[in-house]
Amino acid sequence: MPNRAIIHSDHAPAAIGTYSQAVKVNNTVYLSGQIPLDPKTMMLVSDDIRDQIQQVFKNLTAVCEAAGGDLSHIVKLNIFLTDLSHFPIVNEIMSENFQEPYPARAAIGISELPKGAMVEMDGIVVI
């Protein structure tokens, strides 16, 4: 049996469904999707895409830290956008949060996200 642990951070939004913020199996952490909720109010931080992307990275950071790592440990990042024209902003903010070598990444355009968010990200972390 693999060594499995549920990861939780009070500095990231609580789960709004039947899932954990992250699950660690041995040295790999599977991050659940984070939308731009303020962990204290559980409300979207803003209607501005830049603010939303920055909050998602803050939420991911909190969960990574609870797992014993940080954003630099992300090896795969999935980005979901309701408007792919925001992709250059994602790249700009991502360059502020990551250094080379960058993680593998997918960017997917979708029609809708929970709570009316414009962006959601999940990923895989190796500690």
Contact map, one row per residue, 1 for C-alpha under 8 A:
1110000000000000000000000000000000000000000000000000000000000000000000000000000000000000000000000000000000000000000000000000000
1111000000000000000000001100000000000000000000000000000000000000000000000000000000000000000000000000000000000000000000000000000
1111100000000000000000011100000000000000000000000000000000000000000000000000000000000000000000000000000000000000000000000000000
0111110000000000000000111100000000000000000000000000000000000000000000000000000000000000000000000000000000000000000000000000000
0011111000000000000000111000000000000000000000000000000000000000000000000000000000000000000000000000000000000000000000000000000
0001111100000000000111110000000000000000000000000000000000000000000000000000000000000000000000000000000000000000000000000000000
0000111110000000000111110000000000000000000000000000000000000010011000000000000000000000000000000000000000000000000000000000000
0000011111000000000111000000000000000000000000000000000000000010010000000000000000000000000000000000000000000000000000000000000
0000001111110000000010000000000000000000000000000000000000000110010000000000000000000000000000000000000000000000000000000000000
0000000111111100000000000000000000000010000000000000000000000000000000000000000000000000000000000000000000000000000000000000000
0000000011111000000000000000000000000010000000000000000000100110000000000000000000000000000000000000000000000000000000000000000
0000000011111100000000000000000000000110000000000000000001110110000000000000000000000000000000000000000000000000000000000000000
0000000001111110000000000000000001001111010000000000000000100000000000000000000000000000000000000000000000000000000000000000000
0000000001011111000010000000000000000010010000000000000000000000000000000000000000000000000000000000000000000000000000000000000
0000000000001111111110000000000000000000000000000000000000000000000000000000000000000000000000000000000000000000000000000000000
0000000000000111111000000000000000000000000000000000000000000000000000000000000000000000000000000000000000000000000000000000000
0000000000000011111000000000000000000000000000000000000000000000000000000000000000000000000000000000000000000000000000000000000
0000000000000011111100000000000000000000000000000000000000000000000000000000000000000000000000000000000000000000000000000000000
0000000000000011111110000000000100000000000000000000000000000000000000000000000000000000000000000000000000000000000000000000000
0000011100000010011111100000000100000000000000000000000000000000000000000000000000000000000000000000000000000000000000000000000
0000011110000110001111100000001110000000000000000000000000000010000000000000000000000000000000000000000000000000000000000000000
0000011100000000000111110000111100000000000000000000000000000010000000000000000000000000000000000000000000000000000000000000000
0001111000000000000111111000111000000000000000000000000000000000000000000000000000000000000000000000000000000000000000000000000
0011111000000000000001111111110000000000000000000000000000000000001000000000000000000000000000000000000000000000000000000000000
0111100000000000000000111111100000000000000000000000000000000000000000000000000000000000000000000000000000000000000000000000000
0111000000000000000000011111000000000000000000000000000000000000000000000000000000000000000000000000000000000000000000000000000
0000000000000000000000011111100000000000000000000000000000000000000000000000000000000000000000000000000000000000000000000000011
0000000000000000000000011111110000000000000000000000000000000000000000000000000000000000000000000000000000000000000000000001111
0000000000000000000001111011111000000000000000000000000000000000001000000000000000000000000000000000000000000000000000000001111
0000000000000000000001110001111100000000000000000000000000000000000000000000000000000000000000000000000000000000000000000011100
0000000000000000000011100000111110000000000000000000000000010010000000000000000000000000000000000000000000000000000000000111100
0000000000000000001111000000011111000000000000000000000000000000000000000000000000000000000000000000000000000000000000000110000
0000000000000000000010000000001111100000000000000000000000000000000000000000000000000000000000000000000000000000000000011110000
0000000000001000000000000000000111111000000000000000000100110000000000000000000000000000000000000000000000000000000000011100000
0000000000000000000000000000000011111000000000000001001100000000000000000000000000000000000000000000000000000000010010111000000
0000000000000000000000000000000001111100000110000001111100100000000000000000000000000000000000000000000000000000000010110000000
0000000000001000000000000000000001111110111110000000001100000000000000000000000000000000000000000000000000000000000000000000000
0000000000011000000000000000000000011111111110000000001000000000000000000000000000000000000000000000000000000000000000000000000
0000000001111100000000000000000000001111111000000000000000000000000000000000000000000000000000000000000000000000000000000000000
0000000000001000000000000000000000000111110000000000000000000000000000000000000000000000000000000000000000000000000000000000000
0000000000000000000000000000000000001111111000000000000000000000000000000000000000000000000000000000000000000000000000000000000
0000000000001100000000000000000000001111111100000000000000000000000000000000000000000000000000000000000000000000000000000000000
0000000000000000000000000000000000001110111110000000000000000000000000000000000000000000000000000000000000000000000000000000000
0000000000000000000000000000000000011100011111100001000000000000000000000000000000000000000000000000000000000000001010000000000
0000000000000000000000000000000000011100001111100011001000000000000000000000000000000000000000000000000000000000000000000000000
0000000000000000000000000000000000000000000111111011000000000000000000000000000000000000000000000000000000000000000000000000000
0000000000000000000000000000000000000000000111111011000000000000000000000000000000000000000000000000000000000000000000000000000
0000000000000000000000000000000000000000000001111111000000000000000000000000000000000000000000000000000000000000000000000000000
0000000000000000000000000000000000000000000001111111100000000000000000000000000000000100000000000000000000000000000001100000000
0000000000000000000000000000000000000000000000011111110000000000000000000000000000000000110010000000000000000000000000000000000
0000000000000000000000000000000000000000000011111111111000000000000000000000000000000000000000000000000000000000000000000000000
0000000000000000000000000000000000110000000111111111111100000000000000000000000000000000000000000000000000000000000011100000000
0000000000000000000000000000000000010000000000001111111110000000000000000000000000000000010010000000000000000000000000100000000
0000000000000000000000000000000000010000000000000111111111000000000000000000000000000000000010000000000000000000000000000000000
0000000000000000000000000000000000111100000010000011111111100000000000000000000000000000000000000000000000000000000000000000000
0000000000000000000000000000000001111000000000000001111111110000000000000000000000000000000000000000000000000000000000111000000
0000000000000000000000000000000000000000000000000000111111111000000000000000000000000000000000001000000000000000000000000000000
0000000000010000000000000000000000000000000000000000011111111100000000000000000000000000000000000000000000000000000000000000000
0000000000111000000000000000000001010000000000000000001111111110000000000000000000000000000000000000000000000000000000000000000
0000000000010000000000000000001001000000000000000000000111111111000000100000000000000000000000000000000000000000000000000100000
0000000000000000000000000000000000000000000000000000000011111111100001100000000000000000000000000000000000000000000000000000000
0000000010110000000000000000000000000000000000000000000001111111110000000000000000000000000000000000000000000000000000000000000
0000001110110000000011000000001000000000000000000000000000111111111000000000000000000000000000000000000000000000000000000000000
0000000000000000000000000000000000000000000000000000000000011111111111100000000000000000000000000000000000000000000000000000100
0000000000000000000000000000000000000000000000000000000000001111111111000000000000000000000000000000000000000000000000000000000
0000001110000000000000000000000000000000000000000000000000000111111110000000000000000000000000000000000000000000000000000000000
0000001000000000000000010000100000000000000000000000000000000011111110000000000000000000000000000000000000000000000000000000000
0000000000000000000000000000000000000000000000000000000000000001111111000000000000000000000000000000000000000000000000000000001
0000000000000000000000000000000000000000000000000000000000000001111111111000000000000000000000000000000000000000000000000000001
0000000000000000000000000000000000000000000000000000000000001001100111111100000000000000000000000000000000000000000000000000000
0000000000000000000000000000000000000000000000000000000000011001000011111100000000000000000000001100000000000000000000000000000
0000000000000000000000000000000000000000000000000000000000000000000011111100000000000000000000000110000000000000000000000000000
0000000000000000000000000000000000000000000000000000000000000000000011111110000000000000000000000000000000000000000000000000111
0000000000000000000000000000000000000000000000000000000000000000000001111111100000000000000000000000001000000000000000000011110
0000000000000000000000000000000000000000000000000000000000000000000000001111100000000000000000000000011100000000000000000011110
0000000000000000000000000000000000000000000000000000000000000000000000000111110000000000000000000000001110000000000000000011100
0000000000000000000000000000000000000000000000000000000000000000000000000111111000000000000000000000001111000000000000001111000
0000000000000000000000000000000000000000000000000000000000000000000000000001111100000000000000000000000011110000000000001110000
0000000000000000000000000000000000000000000000000000000000000000000000000000111110000000000000000000000011110000000000111100000
0000000000000000000000000000000000000000000000000000000000000000000000000000011111000000000000000000000000111100000000111000000
0000000000000000000000000000000000000000000000000000000000000000000000000000001111110110000000000000000000111100000001110000000
0000000000000000000000000000000000000000000000000000000000000000000000000000000111110000000000000000000000001111100001100000000
0000000000000000000000000000000000000000000000000000000000000000000000000000000011111110000000000000000000001100000001000000000
0000000000000000000000000000000000000000000000000000000000000000000000000000000011111110000000000000000000011000000000000000000
0000000000000000000000000000000000000000000000000000000000000000000000000000000000111111000000000000000000000000000000000000000
0000000000000000000000000000000000000000000000001000000000000000000000000000000010111111110000000000000000000000000000000000000
0000000000000000000000000000000000000000000000000000000000000000000000000000000010111111111000000000000000000000000000000000000
0000000000000000000000000000000000000000000000000000000000000000000000000000000000001111111100000000000000000000000000000000000
0000000000000000000000000000000000000000000000000100000000000000000000000000000000000111111110000000000000000000000000000000000
0000000000000000000000000000000000000000000000000100100000000000000000000000000000000111111111000000000000000000000000000000000
0000000000000000000000000000000000000000000000000000000000000000000000000000000000000011111111100000000000000000000000000000000
0000000000000000000000000000000000000000000000000000000000000000000000000000000000000001111111110000000000000000000000000000000
0000000000000000000000000000000000000000000000000100110000000000000000000000000000000000111111111000000000000000000000000000000
0000000000000000000000000000000000000000000000000000000000000000000000000000000000000000011111111100000000000000000000000000000
0000000000000000000000000000000000000000000000000000000000000000000000000000000000000000001111111110000000000000000000000000000
0000000000000000000000000000000000000000000000000000000000000000000000000000000000000000000111111110000000000000000000000000000
0000000000000000000000000000000000000000000000000000000010000000000000100000000000000000000011111110000000000000000000000000000
0000000000000000000000000000000000000000000000000000000000000000000000110000000000000000000001111111010000000000000000000000000
0000000000000000000000000000000000000000000000000000000000000000000000010000000000000000000000111111110000000000000000000000000
0000000000000000000000000000000000000000000000000000000000000000000000000000000000000000000000000111110000000000000000000000000
0000000000000000000000000000000000000000000000000000000000000000000000000000000000000000000000000011111000000000000000000000000
0000000000000000000000000000000000000000000000000000000000000000000000000010000000000000000000000111111100000000000000000000000
0000000000000000000000000000000000000000000000000000000000000000000000000111100000000000000000000000111110000000000000000000000
0000000000000000000000000000000000000000000000000000000000000000000000000011100000000000000000000000011111000000000000000000000
0000000000000000000000000000000000000000000000000000000000000000000000000001111000000000000000000000001111100000000000000000000
0000000000000000000000000000000000000000000000000000000000000000000000000000111000000000000000000000000111110000000000000000000
0000000000000000000000000000000000000000000000000000000000000000000000000000011110000000000000000000000011111000000000000000000
0000000000000000000000000000000000000000000000000000000000000000000000000000011110010000000000000000000001111100000000000000000
0000000000000000000000000000000000000000000000000000000000000000000000000000000111110000000000000000000000111110000000000000000
0000000000000000000000000000000000000000000000000000000000000000000000000000000111100000000000000000000000011111100000000000000
0000000000000000000000000000000000000000000000000000000000000000000000000000000001000000000000000000000000001111100000000000000
0000000000000000000000000000000000000000000000000000000000000000000000000000000001000000000000000000000000000111110111000000000
0000000000000000000000000000000000000000000000000000000000000000000000000000000001000000000000000000000000000111111111110000000
0000000000000000000000000000000000100000000000000000000000000000000000000000000000000000000000000000000000000001111110000000000
0000000000000000000000000000000000000000000100000000000000000000000000000000000000000000000000000000000000000000111110000000000
0000000000000000000000000000000000000000000000000000000000000000000000000000000000000000000000000000000000000001111111000000000
0000000000000000000000000000000000110000000100000001000000000000000000000000000000000000000000000000000000000001111111110000000
0000000000000000000000000000000000000000000000001001000000000000000000000000000011100000000000000000000000000001100111110000000
0000000000000000000000000000000000110000000000001001100100000000000000000000001111000000000000000000000000000000100011111000000
0000000000000000000000000000000011110000000000000000000100000000000000000000001110000000000000000000000000000000100011111100000
0000000000000000000000000000000011100000000000000000000100000000000000000000111100000000000000000000000000000000000000111110000
0000000000000000000000000000001111000000000000000000000000010000000000000000111000000000000000000000000000000000000000011111000
0000000000000000000000000000011110000000000000000000000000000000000000000111110000000000000000000000000000000000000000001111100
0000000000000000000000000001111000000000000000000000000000000000000000000111100000000000000000000000000000000000000000000111110
0000000000000000000000000001111000000000000000000000000000000001000000001111000000000000000000000000000000000000000000000011111
0000000000000000000000000011100000000000000000000000000000000000000000001110000000000000000000000000000000000000000000000001111
0000000000000000000000000011100000000000000000000000000000000000000110001000000000000000000000000000000000000000000000000000111
